[in-house]
Structure formats: structure tokens, C-alpha cells
Amino acid sequence: MSSAAITTLVKMVESLPDDLQEKFVEHIRDYISDLEDEKLWDTSFRRTQDNLVAAARKAKQEIAAGQSTPMDYEQL
């Protein structure tokens, strides 16, 4: 983000009453925290994607070869 955009944003927030500024800051903190969490999940998924694909292929082969049994969800 350019410094001009940040300056504009700061001016907009400064024009709000103090209580709304606090709400805005809290909302932005939560939003940034959510973005950071999503980034971690994306990184983790990319790191394990090959393993997930391999496991799916193996399961598909076992099903096709009749080497699998349906999952009993009551035993989970």
C-alpha cells in the first residue's frame, strides 16, 4: 500500500470520534489476525499438498482393488 493511501486512511480515521477510532482499530486488528491465520493455513496446505494427493491416490487404488472397507462413523 502506498504511503499516500495510508495517509488518506489515517486522516479518515482521525476524523472519527475517539470511540469509533477504537472500534476501527479493534476491527482492523481482528481482520489482520484473520489474514495472518489464512496465510499460515495456506502455507501449511501447500507444504502438505503432495502428501494429501498421494494419500488420495492410494485410497482410490485400495478401493478399486477391494482392499478397503466403508468407514463406520459410529466408531469415531
N, C-alpha and C positions, 0 to 999 in steps of 0.2 A: 504494500500500500504506500502510496506516495505521501511525502510529508504534508503536501497541500491537503490531501484527503483527511489526514489525521488532524491537521489544524482546523479544518472545517468541522469535523466531528467534535473536537474539544469545544469549539465555540458554541455548537448546538447544545451540548450537554451543559455548558456553563450558563446558558440562558434559562435553564430549568431551575425550579426551586430546589433547595437542598435535599428535601426528602425524595424528590423524583430523581435527583442525581444519584442518590444512594441506591435507589431501586434499579436504576440503569446500570450502575457498576456491578451490583449483585447479579443482574441478568447476564451481563457480558462475561463475568467470571464463570458462571454456570455454563454458558454457551462455549467458552474456550475450553473448559474442562471436558465437556462432551466431545468437542473436536479432537482433543488430545486422546481421549479414550478410543474414539473411532480410528485414529491413526495407529494406536497400539494394536487394535484388533486387525486392521488391515495388514500391518507388518507381520503379525503372528500368522495370519492366514496365508500370506504369500510364502512365508518360511516353511509352512507345513503342507502347502497345496500339493506338491508332488507325492507326499506320503498319503494324503487323502485320496488322490486319484489312483494310486497303486492299490490301496485297500478296497476301493470300489471295484476295480477290475478283478481283484482276487475274489471278492464276494460274488460278483457276477459269474465268474468261471465256476465257483463252487456250486452255485445254484444250478447252472446249466449241466453240471456233472452229477447232480443229485446228491451232493455231499453236504447239503445244508438242511436245517430244519426250521420251520417257521418259528418266529420269536413268540414266546409265551409272555405277554405283557403282565400277566398276573404274578409272575415270578420276579418281576423287577421290584 
